[in-house]
């Protein structure tokens, strides 16, 4: 039987996600890079970009036109499967060019021998 939502694993991934959110809002590239899997298989689908591989993800972050992401998150959900796999989903609210926008984000995390890493991510905005 698969163990779903072991409280210890949920707390561990939640803490890591909050570390990622803080790094995102403060444009801490070192922390964001450390939490993403640095491999050709990693995928990040963003609001305007499709990124394949750690190099593309890193290059996007380094050249982002508005590097500080200010947003309010809600409905943060962490679901874990056994001790090594997790999903993180949330909704967010941002002001973009003076317009209130709502979006959502999902990430798949996997625990490698060197620790937890995001292996897939998706960010999208809802239509205005």
SULJOVEN-V525930 format. One line per field, one symbol per residue. ss: DSSP state (@ for helix, = for strand, . for the rest). Layout:
BEGIN
ss->???
END
This chain:
BEGIN
ss->...=..@@@@@@@@@@@@@@@@@@@...@@@@@@@=......===....===.@@@@@@@@@.........==========...============..==============..===========...
END
